[in-house]
Amino acid sequence: MTIVTMTDSKMKILPYTFLILLILFSGCATSYKYEVHLIEGGGYHHLITTETADEALDFMAEHEDSHGAMKVIKVE
């Protein structure tokens, strides 16, 4: 019967490996928001911010008659 144990050198490397992986993957959690703007006036009039593009497109479909032409801008 053989018992496998970690040596001291591997015990010292393990926390650093975890820290490096944490730093590398922390940038991957980018979430986007979607803003609906009026096209008239250069697109500076912000109407609403949504979590998904579908919500923004639904808003545009519902309010196009009263607000006119709109555009969706994807922001971080």
Secondary structure as GFF3:
##gff-version 3
##sequence-region A 1 76
A	DSSP	alpha_helix	8	26	.	.	.	ID=ss1
A	DSSP	beta_strand	33	38	.	.	.	ID=ss2
A	DSSP	beta_strand	46	50	.	.	.	ID=ss3
A	DSSP	alpha_helix	53	67	.	.	.	ID=ss4
A	DSSP	beta_strand	70	75	.	.	.	ID=ss5
###
